[in-house]
Amino acid sequence: MLSETIHLASEAWDSLMAGNRRFVAGTPQARALISLRQKLASGQSCKAIMLCCSDSRVGPELIFDQSLGDIFVVRTAGNVADAVALGSIEYAVEHLHSPVLVLVGHQKCGAVIAACSGEKMPSSNLKAIMEKIHPAVAQAKARAKGDELIELAIRENIHQSALDLLANSEIIRIAVKSGKLSVIEAEYELGTGHVVRLNAPGRYP
């Protein structure tokens, strides 16, 4: 059972990366959306769960060339894992049984850049986003400065979001520990369209 789940997770990621290669090449798959829509009216069974940044340039269905019913997507600014995001992901883990959870950050993330600046936020809601990102910024500031700091902070923030998911959700933690759910960290390159995996297979967190 465990080996089957790992195989399914690997298959799902391979399918997503094949879709990303099509996106980069500008050759998306043609899909019969009308019949697919009608088929999915009775239920969904997603190959992957995703926590992505809300940035308009990083639409996961587009950058992975996926269609209706393929991925269960949760999007927040800075791809942070707040309580609502956690609950949404828990639902997908418990009821859809997707074998893989992918966290997708991206280059030049505005939320991370704002957190690096240290500027005061104009609302408590924006401050809540910054508070989620600050641990990653602190890690990055110990090792880099300038543009290197921002890029390192973006990657650290993707990892921090993954750690937050495990730390704050028993459902996700048990699914990962039991081998029912694999977690993949990835970064989207705005200019090239490539999605780059950050954590090695089998290593998490």
C-alpha positions in Angstrom: 0.0 0.0 0.0 2.8 2.4 0.9 4.8 1.7 -2.2 1.6 2.2 -4.3 1.0 5.6 -2.7 4.6 6.7 -3.4 4.3 5.5 -6.9 1.1 7.5 -7.3 2.8 10.6 -5.9 5.6 10.2 -8.3 3.3 9.7 -11.2 1.3 12.8 -10.2 4.5 15.0 -10.1 5.7 13.6 -13.4 2.4 14.5 -15.0 2.6 18.0 -13.5 6.1 18.5 -14.9 5.1 17.2 -18.3 2.4 19.8 -18.2 4.9 22.5 -17.2 7.1 21.5 -20.2 4.1 22.0 -22.5 3.4 25.4 -20.9 7.0 26.5 -21.4 6.9 25.3 -25.0 3.5 26.9 -25.7 1.9 23.6 -26.7 -1.0 23.1 -24.2 -3.1 20.0 -24.5 -6.5 20.3 -26.3 -9.3 19.2 -23.9 -13.0 18.4 -24.4 -14.1 20.7 -21.6 -17.8 20.3 -22.1 -17.9 16.6 -21.7 -15.2 16.8 -18.9 -17.4 19.4 -17.1 -20.4 17.1 -17.3 -18.4 14.1 -16.0 -17.0 16.1 -13.1 -20.5 17.2 -12.0 -20.8 14.0 -10.0 -17.5 14.4 -8.1 -13.8 15.1 -8.1 -10.6 13.0 -7.7 -7.6 15.3 -7.9 -4.1 14.1 -8.7 -2.5 16.8 -6.5 -3.2 19.4 -3.8 -1.4 22.8 -4.2 -0.7 25.7 -2.0 0.3 28.6 -4.3 0.9 32.3 -4.2 -2.1 34.4 -5.3 0.1 36.3 -7.8 -1.8 36.7 -11.1 1.2 35.5 -13.0 1.3 32.1 -11.3 -2.0 30.4 -12.2 -1.3 26.7 -11.3 -3.8 25.3 -13.9 -1.9 27.2 -16.6 1.7 26.8 -15.6 1.2 23.0 -15.1 -1.2 22.8 -18.1 -3.9 21.0 -16.1 -7.7 21.0 -16.5 -10.9 20.9 -14.6 -10.7 18.3 -11.7 -6.9 17.8 -11.9 -5.6 19.8 -9.0 -7.2 21.1 -5.7 -5.8 24.6 -5.4 -5.4 26.8 -2.3 -4.0 30.3 -3.0 -2.8 32.9 -0.5 -0.4 35.9 -0.9 3.1 34.7 -0.2 1.8 31.0 -0.3 1.4 31.2 3.5 -0.4 28.5 5.4 -3.0 30.2 7.6 -5.8 28.5 9.4 -8.2 28.7 6.4 -5.6 27.4 4.0 -4.8 24.5 6.5 -8.5 23.6 6.7 -8.9 23.6 3.0 -5.8 21.3 2.5 -7.0 19.1 5.3 -10.3 18.6 3.5 -8.5 17.5 0.3 -6.2 15.1 2.3 -9.1 13.6 4.1 -11.8 13.4 1.4 -10.0 13.5 -2.0 -7.0 11.3 -1.0 -4.6 13.1 -3.3 -1.1 11.5 -3.0 0.9 14.7 -3.3 0.9 18.2 -1.9 2.8 20.8 -3.8 3.9 24.2 -2.4 4.5 26.7 -5.2 6.3 30.0 -4.6 7.8 32.2 -7.3 10.5 34.6 -8.2 10.0 38.3 -7.2 7.2 37.5 -4.8 5.7 40.8 -3.6 4.8 39.5 -0.2 8.3 38.3 0.5 9.8 41.5 -0.8 7.5 43.4 1.6 8.6 41.3 4.5 12.2 41.8 3.6 11.7 45.6 3.6 10.6 45.6 7.2 8.0 48.3 6.4 5.0 48.7 8.7 1.8 47.2 7.2 -1.3 49.4 6.9 -3.7 46.7 8.3 -3.8 43.8 10.7 -4.6 41.4 7.9 -1.5 42.4 5.9 0.5 42.2 9.1 -0.7 38.6 9.6 0.8 37.7 6.2 4.1 39.3 7.1 4.3 37.5 10.4 4.0 34.2 8.6 6.9 35.2 6.3 9.2 36.8 8.9 10.9 33.5 10.1 12.0 32.8 6.5 13.3 36.3 6.1 15.3 36.0 9.4 16.8 32.8 8.1 17.8 34.4 4.8 19.2 37.6 6.4 21.7 35.5 8.2 23.2 34.3 4.9 22.6 36.9 2.2 22.0 40.6 1.3 20.4 42.6 -1.5 18.9 40.7 -4.5 20.4 37.4 -3.1 18.5 38.0 0.1 15.2 38.3 -1.6 15.7 35.1 -3.7 16.9 33.1 -0.7 14.0 34.5 1.4 11.5 33.3 -1.3 12.9 29.8 -1.1 13.1 29.8 2.6 9.4 31.0 2.7 8.3 28.1 0.6 10.1 25.7 3.0 8.6 27.6 6.0 5.1 27.2 4.6 5.7 23.5 4.3 7.0 23.3 7.9 3.9 25.3 9.1 1.6 22.8 7.4 3.2 20.0 9.4 3.5 21.9 12.6 -0.1 23.1 12.7 -2.1 20.2 11.2 -2.2 16.8 12.7 -4.2 15.5 9.7 -1.4 16.5 7.3 1.3 15.4 9.7 -0.1 11.9 10.0 -0.7 11.6 6.3 2.9 12.5 5.6 4.3 10.2 8.4 2.2 7.3 7.2 3.4 7.7 3.6 -0.1 8.5 2.3 1.0 12.0 1.3 4.2 13.3 -0.3 5.2 17.0 0.0 7.0 18.8 -2.8 8.4 22.3 -2.6 8.8 24.2 -5.9 9.5 27.6 -7.3 8.1 29.1 -10.5 10.5 31.2 -12.7 8.5 34.2 -14.0 10.6 34.7 -17.1 11.1 31.2 -18.4 7.9 29.6 -17.1 9.8 26.7 -15.6 8.8 25.1 -12.3 11.9 24.0 -10.3 11.6 21.4 -7.6 13.5 22.5 -4.4 13.4 19.5 -2.2 14.9 16.1 -3.2 12.6 13.1 -3.5 12.2 11.3 -0.2 13.5 14.2 1.8 10.9 16.1 3.8 10.9 18.4 5.6 
